[in-house]
């Protein structure tokens, strides 16, 4: 049997450069002392400076940019399905556990929640990463910058080169694209706006943006010029871009507006004394398109195969059903998404968030439950997990 610890350092270094994520590099280095000596640790995530407010909002001092990473975790000793978690680190000693498809944190955590976070006893895969802009108001009660108000709700795409700084692309309240790069004192608004933009994404080091008609453009990160990639796809109400298995996908979400009694509310609620009718926007179906880059056109997909698409508030990503689920109960060809359902909130408004799954083959749409669990098979090694229950 070959002694893998004797492989040349040059070869080990070349192999490590092909690993897709920092988590893979860490696990690669943990194999033995020889491999660890041959491969440098992944670079520490650059700390982002306070971003300027000028050109974006009149209500805050500035912006803080935070990074979150989405993982799938599975025990190699059991046949349990994977757990999907999202972690945010606002300083080296503190992390937050968030809903994997939404912006909210899990609070409060259970009393028996373990403190140790150890990936070495688990199969770990990075599914995606996201960035979030938070308004900085410096509230007196905030004890860290990570507690600034997370009020900026648009998608953010970031190209972060540790040597040359970063470039950030997001969507202005007007629907236009705005950019900010290292050293800028003011945001730059891109005037290209045939229709308001819905989504932005960084793919293979390049920025893409889609408007609400399905028109996709490429944004040059050097001069911020915009070039057309594909023409519009009319039909749905909200567009998402997903980088999946080397393909750029466009997911078209169709929404419907219906009265509250269509959602099963009790007619005796006091709410109906104040309003004659309450309307709620709900997701009813999706269509998926693949970009044919040779001709710059969208091609509709009716079968995703083993793929699962996830549409979150701040990110989109895909995974293989065979990597997430341990049996045939849940197959691929599905879209997981956040949806709105109605509930009376503290401000008196009926609003909340749900998670749904859409089967692209059958057209069936169901609700899911996201729960915070501490699997016994992981013992005290897991900080927490989020499991999707069909």
Buried (B, 14 or more C-beta within 10 A) or exposed (E): EEEEEEBEEEEBEEBBEEBEBBBBBBBBBEEEEBBBEBBEEBEEEBEBBEBBBEBBBEEBEBBBBBBBBBBBBBBEEEEBBBBBBBBBBBEEEEBBBBBBBBBEBBEEBEEEBBEEEEBEBBEBBBBBBBBBBBBBBEEEEEEEBBBBBBEBEBBBBBBBEEEEBBBBBBBBEEBBBBBBBBEBEEBEBBEBBEEBBBBBBBBEEBBBBBBBBBBBBBBEBEEBEBEEBBEBBEEBBBBBBBBBEEBBBBBBBBBEEEEBEEEEBEEEEEBBEEEEEBEBEBBBBBBBBBBEEEEEEBEEBEEBEBBBBBBBBBBBBBBBBEBBBEEEEBBBBBBBBBBBBBEEEEEEEBEEBBBBBBBBEEEEBEEBEBEBBBBEEBEEBBBBBBBBEE
